[in-house]
Amino acid sequence: MFKKLDFFVDIKYNRNHDFRSFIAEQKYSWLGNTVGHQSEGESSLSGIATKYLAEDGSIDIEQVMSYLAGHVGISPNKLADHEIDSMIWGWYDNHVALLFNLLRLYVMADVKDHGGLNTAGSFPKYDDGRIEIDPNIILPKADKPISWSWPGGDDPTNYPQWISIRLMIPRVNAHCIDLRALSRTEAIVVLMATGKWKRQSNFRIDFDYPKLADRLAYRFDGNIPEMNDWNLGEHHVNLPSIDKGVIWSALTKYVIHNHLYYHFYSAACVLSQLLLTVVPDSAEGQVWLMEKVEVCLPRFGSVRGKYTFFKNSDSGFADSTPLEEWHYIQSNVESLYITAVVVATCVSLASGLDVPLNGTSNAYVYYSNVAAKPKVWKIPCKYRITKPIERSNRGALYGILDAWKYIWAAQVCGYEVTVNTASGIRWYLENFTSKLKSWTHLITQGIPPDLDVLTITSVTKTVNDRMSLPDITMPGPWNDIAVDIKVHEKRFVTDWNENFVIQTFMPKISLPSVKLESAYANDVWRFWGRISKKSTPVFLSNSALSMLLPGEIWQSSEGGDKFQSSDLFQIGDSWNEGYIHAVD
């Protein structure tokens, strides 16, 4: 998958004003070493009729028994016995893991349909002529041909014991799901998704995960004999085919019928954080591909199928955000991929902490090794290039960051720049060597303690049809150079889909209830993310995953100059304001 950006670069100095459009391209990979963890999660009865919910959000047993007494032909003694049984039942309800399994089942089926699952998958080896790196040592499987199918295979022990219930009053104390709105084929898909997930490829989302329950009851208006045969260990039963259309239909009907918007929101957040990762274009960045990714999903549980009337009246919802997310994804399923591109960029260039804790608790993606490296640099990209600290016959003396800023501008203007250092540390200078087709990020780790300045020794024009830039190694009357970057258009491209264009020029809106301001009204609810607001306001630019703290708060790790938030930009979101995050 690729992300392409059409952007403008403006260069201003003295009376000169040049601008030019460029295309930036970033590759993404589906692959990675992911480990799944199951943990205790919160029980969320969001979506169940408020009539049957107590003030603390739990099931109101008294209201349930009142309904049964008035609508079911049952003796008082049997109703009393049932009430006693229900009081000792577990009323834990969390569908995040099941919905996540359905989501990744859909994605894998979609990739397979377009010829992307013929082998287990491998990263491209890095070779820049000096260094060769093979990041595939971290991948769990060799890149051999595969025939991807149901993650649980045909072993009945990988699936729960399925129990069909059709009585108004359930007699079994087990997790119970409601499949009455689904077709027979769709119901089978949901039941299969409750089984054990065994990795078959190197895809990040194709990680091992235990079966969701040992026993699982389900409500369905009809018979599903295959499920009974499986419970009896009938190995001759053929597995149903994997059809992405059926999977998506089963997922949407299951969410809508059971009012699982809040649970789906959390599952979609985890998928967006995990689906893709950035493919680095530098040797230093290859370490990112070799990081172990840990996924935490809350333990599955369901009470929504115990009684048929749990969804018969007004439902309780925590907030409107899950409904908005559901509306957008249902109408534009490709947003799963678009959002994953945005999140992969932000995560790989930003932090590496559990990003973020969305919706229900204990549903997140975690980079355990990266989290131990808190150092982050902010590289300004709407900036001014000032005069050098000193100019001599050897060249122009600049600080490391200022030298990098000038060389970046020189490259897009078509100049070749050479640098030197008095300390003679040659290996570090390679990070400042301009290339015609690529550029490397500033290395922030392992800088020698005696290296604080660089000398730009020569500036040579190599591409004549680009913008002009003053030669800062030569004395002259030029003022500060202003560099400004603006995105014109964003496009997300897969091997099988058309370009998706995201418009960037939209009106502003205010969200006073949480003191947030969004730069783009029509896009604020298209992306997943949560912002933890503390003492200062938080601003969103184009998506809920980008945040800018106002005022002079950004400062380099070395105690350098502070930058106004309006002077910064962030890759993966609005380039009009934001910042680049680079993890060392």
N, C-alpha and C positions, 0 to 999 in steps of 0.2 A: 504494500500500500504506500502511496505517496501523498504528501501534502505539498501543494504548490502555492506560492505567494507572489502575486504581482504587486510590486511596490515601487515608489518613487523615492529618489535620493536627491535632496537639495543641497547645494554647496554655495555658500555666500561668503565673500570677503571683499573688502574695499567696495568697488562698484561692480564687481563681477557677480553674476548670478546664473549658475548652471543647474539644470536638473535632468535626470534621465530615469527611465523605467527599467526595472530588472525583474527577473524571475528567480525566486529562491525555491529549491526543492529539498525536501527532507524525506528520507526513506524510513519506513516502519516495518517491524517484524511481528509476526504472530507467535514467535517461538520464545521459549524460556523455561527455566527450571522452577516449577511452582510446587509448593508443598501446602496441602490443605489441612486445616485444623477444625475440629468440631468443639464448640464450647457452649456453656450455658448462656442462654439469651433471655431477653425479656419477653413475657407473654403479652401479646397485643391483640385485644379483642376489637380493634378498630374495624368498623364495617358490620358488626353484629347489631341487631335492632336494639336501640337504647332502652326499650321497654324491659329487656331482660338483662340489663346491666345495672349493677349496684353503683352507689356514689363513688366508690373507690375504683371503679372500672372492672371489677370482677363479675362473674356470672351471679345473677340474683336468683338463687335456687327457689325462693318462695314464689317469684313470678313465674318461673318455669312450671312448677307444680300446679299453680293456679290455672295456667293454660291447659295443662294435661287434664285436670279435673273437669274442665268445661268442654273439652273437644274430643276426648278419647274415652271410649267405653271401657273403663277399668274400675275395679272395686276399690273402695277406700283402703282396704288392707294392703292390696298390691301396690297402690300408689304410695302408701307410707313406706313399704319396703323399698320401692324404687327411690324414694327421696333419701333414705338412709344410704343406699348404694351410691347415689350421685354425690353425696357429701364427702365420700372418701375417694372419688375419682379425681384424677388430675385434670385441671382445666387450663393447662398450658397450651397456648396457640401461637405458633410461629411458622410461617410458610416460606421464609426467605430462602432456605436451602433448596426446597423443592422448586421454587420459581427460578432460582439461579441455575439449577440443573436443566430446566426447560429452556432457559435462555441460551445456555451454552450448547445444548443439543441442537437448537435452531441454527446457531452460528456455524457449528461444525457441519451440519447438513447443507447449509448454504455454500460453504467453502467446498465441500465435496462435490456438489452439483456443478461447480464451475472448474473442476479439475485441480483443485488446490490441495487435495489430500491423497495423492498417489504414493507419496513416501512419508516417512516420519518427519522429515524436514531438517534443514541445517542452516546455520548462519553462513553468510559469505566470509571467506577468510580475508583478513586484512593484510595488504601488502602494498607499501608505498615506495618500494625499491630499496629501503633501508631496513625496515622492520617487518617481520612476518608474525602475525598473531592468529591463532586458531581458537576462537571463542567456543567452539563446539564441545570442548572438553566438559563443559558444565551440563550439557543436555543429557537427559536420562536414557535416550534411546539412539541407536545407530540409525543413520539415514538410509533405511531399506524400504522397499516397496511394501505397502500395507493395504488392507481392505477394511477400511474403518466401518464399524457397525455399532450395535447397541453397546454402551459402555459396560453393562453388566454381563454381557455374553449370554450364553444359553444355559448357565448353571443356576438351577432354582435356588440354591443356597445364597446366591447373591441378591435375592429379592425378599421382601417381607412376606409373611403369610397373609395373603389377602382374604378378607372376610366380607362377603356381601350382606348388607342389612337393608331391609325394606319395611320393618315395623316402625310405627310411630315412636315406640319406647324401646331404645336400644338395650340389649341384654349383655353386651360385651364391654368390658373396660379396656378400650384400646383407642389409639388415635383414629379419628374418623373423618374422612373427607367427603365432600358432596360433589358428585359428577353428573347430576341429573340434567344439567344444561348441555352436556356434551354428547356427541355421537358415540357409537360403540368404538369406532377406531380411535377417536380422540381420547376417550376414557382409557383405552389401553396405553396410549402414549403417556398419559399422566401417571398411571400405575407403574409403567416401566421406568419412569424418571425417579421413582422412589427407591430404586435398587442401588446396589453398589456401583460406583464409578471407577473403572479400571483404565488407567492411561494406555492409549494405543499409539499416540504420536508425541511430538515434542511441542505441540501448541501449548501456550501458557494456560489456557482455560481447560485443557484436557488433563487435569491432575487427578490423582487418586482421592476418593472420598468414600466413607463407609455408607452402607445402606441406611436409609433414613429411619427405619423402624424394624423391629422384629415381627410385630403383628400390626396390620393396618386394615381397618374396616372402611368400607366405602358404600355410598348410596348411589344407585344407578337404576333408572327405569328400564330394566330389561336384564337379560342374562349375558354374562361374558364367560362362556364355558372354558376358554383358554386359561383364564385365571385359576379356575378350579383344577384343571388338568395340571397346571404348574405346581399347585399346592400338593398334588398327589405324586409329583415327581415324574410326570409323563414327558420324557425327553423327546418324544417324536413330534411334539407340538412345534410348528414352525414359527419363528419370530416374525412379527409384522415388519414390513418394509419401512425404512426411514424416509419420510416425506416432509420436507421443510414446510410446505403449505399446511399439512395436517398438524404439524408441531405448533406452528404459529396460531392456527385456529384453536387448537386445544388450550394453548396458553391464554389467549385473549378471553375465551369463554370461561375458563376456570377463574381468572381474575375478576371478571365482571360479575359472574354468578355468585361468587363468594365474597365480593366487596374487598378484595385484597390489594387495594391500591397502595396502602401504606407499606405492606410487605414487598410489593413489586418495586416500589421506589428504592428500598434498600438493596434488593437483588440487582437492580439495574445499575445502581451506584458502584457496587463491587465489580460487576462486569466491565463497566467503563474504565475502571482503574486498572484492570488486569488484561484486557483483550490485546493491546498492542504495546510495543516498546520502541523507542527510537533506535535506529541503526546508526551508530556514531561514524563520523568520517575522519576520525583521528585515532592514533594509536592509544592515546591516553583514555579516550572514551570507551575503548573496548571492554574495560572493566565493568561498565554498566551492564553489558550483555551477560556477564558471568556472575551477576548477583543472584542469590537465591531469593525468590519471591514467596512470601508466606501469606496465605489467605485464611481468614478466620470467618466461619459461618456459624450462626447460632443453631443449636439443636432443634430439629424439626418437631413439631407437635400440632395437632389439629383437633378442635372440638366443633367445628362448624358443621360437620355432618351428623352430629349426634341427634339433633332435632331438626325437622323440616321447617320449622317456623322461626328459626333464628334470624332469618333475613326477610321476614314478611312485612316489616314496617320501617319507619325512619331509622337509618343507620347512623352510628356515631363515628365521626372522623376527627382526627387530631388537628389537622390543618388542611389547607387547600393545595399545598405544594404537590403532594403525591398525585392528586387528581389532575393537576396541570401537566405533570410529567407523563402520566399515563395517556392523556389526550394527545400529546405531541408524538409519543413513540408509536402509539397505535396507528396514527395517520401517516407516519413516516418512519418505517422500520429501519431505513438506512441510517437514521440518526444514531443508532447503536454504534456504527462504525465511525461516524463523524465525531461523536463525543469522545470515543476512545482515542482518536488522534489528538484531540485537544488535551485530554487528561494525560496521555503518555508524554506529551511535550512538557507540560507543566511539572509533572512528577519527576521526569528525568533531569530537568534543568533546575528544579527547585529544592526539595528537601529529601524525603525518603522516610518520613515518619508515617504513622498509620493514617492514610489519606483517603478520605476523612472518616469520621464516625458518623455515617449518615443514617437517618431513620432509626431503625431498631439498633440496640446496642450489640456489640460483639459481631459486627458485620463490616469487615474492613480488609484492606490489603496492606501488608507490612514488609518493609525492606530492612531486616534486622541488622545487616552489616552496615548499610548506609546510615542508619539512624545513629550509629555511634560516631559519626563525623558531622558535628553541628556547624562547622565553618561554612559560611556562605558569602560570596562576593556579589555585589550589585554593579553591573557594568552599564554606565549611562549610554544611551544611544541617540538621544537628542542632546547634542552637546556642543561645546565650543572648544576649538583648538587654540590655545594661547601661544605666545611667543616662547621660545625655548628658555630653559634656565640659564643657559650659557651657549654662546656660539664661538667656535674657534676654527682654525684651519683643518681640524680633524672632523668637524661636523657640528650638529646641533644636539645639545644635551637635554634629555627629557626624563621625567620619572617613568617607571615601567608602564603604568596605566595610560599616561598621556601619550607615550610612544605607540602603544597598541592602538589608541584611538586614531592617531594620525595615519598609521600604516593601513588601518581598515579603510579609511576614506581614500587613501592613495590607491588602494587596489581597485575599488569600484570606479575610480576616475581614470584607470588605465596606466598607473605608474608602477615601476619596480623600485623597491626601497631596500637598501642594505643598512645593517646596523652593526654596532660593535660595542664592546664593554671594556672598561679599563682593567677589570679584574681577570679578563681572559677566559671567562666561562663560556665556552663555545656552544655546548650542547643546548643551553637555554635559548640561544639566539634563533634556533630553528623555529621557535614558536612565533617569531616576528618576520619570518621570510614569506613574502607575499607570493601567492600562486594565482594563476589565471582562472582556474575553475573551482577552487575550494579555499576554505579558510579555516583555521583552527582557533579554538577558544583559548583564552588566556589561562595558562596553568597557574594555579594558586597554591599548589602543594609542592614542597621540596625546593622552594626558591632559596638559593644560597644566602646566608645572612649578610654577606658583604655586597650583594647585588641590589642596589636601590635605584640606579639610573642607567640609562642606555644612551648611546650616541648614534644618531642617524647620520650616516656618513655620505650617502648619495641618494638622489631622487631622479629617476630616469623615466621619461615618457616612452611607453612601449605600445600603446594602442592609441592612435591619433584621433579617433572619432569619439572619444570619451570626453568627460568634463575636464576643465582645467583646475589646477591646484598649485599654489605657490610652492616653490622649492625652499623649504624652511632651513636648509643648510646654507643658503646664501642670504646676505643682508638685504633688506628691502623695506619699503614703507608700508607693507601690508598689515592690516589689523587682524583681530581674532577671526578664525574661520568658523562659521556656523554650519553644523551638519544636522540635517533634519530628515527623518525617514517616515513615510506614511504608506500604509497598505492601501492598495487600490482594490484588490479582489483576492479572496481565498478560495482555493479549490481542493477538494479531497478526491483522490483517484484510486480505485482498486483495479485489479487486473480484469474485472468483469463488469464494472459499473461505469456509467457516465460520470463526468465531473459534477460534483456538487458545489454550487457556488453559494457562499454566505455573504449577504450584503452587510456592509460595515457602516453605512451612513443612515442612521435612524434617529428619531427624536429621543430626547432624554425623558425619563420618568423619575418620580420620587417615591420611595417606599417609607413613609414617615413612621410606621409602626415599629420598625427596627432601625430607623435612622440610616438607611442605605440609599444610595443613589446609583442608578444603573445608566450606563451610557447609551444603551440601545434597548428601547422599550419592547420591541418585538422579539428580542432574542433572550431576554433575561430568564425565561422559564424553559428555554430549550436545552439547557445544560445542567448537569447534576452537580451538586456541591453544597456544603454548608459552611458558613462563616461563624466563628465564635467571636462575638462582640465583647470587648472588655471596656476599658475606660474611654477609648477614643472611637469616633465613628469609623466605619469601614465602608469603602467605596467599591462598587463592582464595575468592571469594564467588560461589557459584552457577554460575560458569563459569570455564574455564581462561583466559579473556581478561581477567578482573578480578584485580587484585592489590593487596594492601595490605601495605605494609611496617610492622611493628609499632613502637610507641614514638613519641616526640615527634620526628618527622622532617619533617613538612610545615610549610613556612614560605612566606609570601607573597613575591612578587618584590621587594617594597619593604622586606623585613626586618621584617614585622609579627609578630603573635602566632603562636606555634606551636599546632598542634592535635593532639590525640591521634587515632590512626587510628580509634579507636572512635567519634569524634565526626563522622566524615565519611561521605558517601555518594556513590555513582556512578550517574549516569543510565545506563540500559540494562542494569542488573544489580540486585543486591540493594540496596534503599534502606535497609536496616537498618544497613549499614556500607559505606563506600566514599567516593567523592569525585566531584565534578564537575570535569572538565578543560575549560578553555576556551582555545582557541588564539587569539592575537591576530593 
